[in-house]
Amino acid sequence: MTVFEHLFKQGETVAMAVYNEQGHYGVDSDVFFSFPCECKNGDWFVKTGLEISEYSQEKIKTSEIELVEERMNAMEILYQ
């Protein structure tokens, strides 16, 4: 039994901060971001195709911009 199976019910939607390789919901790839995820059979996946309100999309974009700026600042420090 995996950690996911202990913490979440099968098919339950939960918010999880995950590495975004695919640009889910229009968010820049290569950043960790909180997405609606489903845990199933000991694994997790980002739920796609959910309708996002305009208000929520604006908040997602604001968070994305902040995270990308933080990533750029961290890279500057690392490569000084």
N, C-alpha and C positions, 0 to 999 in steps of 0.2 A: 504494500500500500504506500502510495506517495504522499508527500506533504499536501499536495493539492487535494487529494481525496480526504484527508483529515480536516482540512480547513473549509472546504466548500462542498455544497451539494452538487451532485451531477446535474449539469445543465444550467446552474445558477450563473447569472451575469454579475461580475465583480469588476471594480476598477483596479487595474494593476499597472504599475510603472514598469514598462518593458522597453527593450531596445527596438527602435523603429527602423527596420531595414527597408521596408516597403513603402514608406510614405503614407501610412494609413491616415484617412480623414484629411488629407491634404497637408499633413504636418511634415516638415522637413525630415528627410531620412537621416540616419546616423545620429540620432539623439534619443535619449530615454524620455518617455512620455507616458502619461497615464491614459490608458484606453479601456473601453469596455471589453472585458475578456470573458471567455467561458472556459471552464475546466471540465474536461471529459476524458475518461479512461486514463487518468494519470498524467495528462498533458494539458496544455492551455493553448488558446488561440485568440487573436483579436477578432471580435465580432464585427462583421462588415455589413454595409447596407442599412445601418440604422439612420433614421431621419434626425438630422441635427438642426435645431432652430437657428435662426439668424443670430439671436442673442448668444447662444452657446458657441456658435462658430466664431463670433467676435472674441469671446473669452479664450477659446482655444488658440486663436491667432495671437492674442496678447501673450499667452503663456509660451507659445512657440518662439516668439521674438525674444522674450526674456531668456529662454534656455539657449538659444543660438548665440546670443550676446555673451552669456556666461561661458559657453564653450569656447568662443573666440578669445575671451579674456584669459581663460585658463591656458589655452594654447600659446598665447603671447608670453605668459609667465614661464611655461615649460621650455620654450625655445629662445629665451633671452641669452 
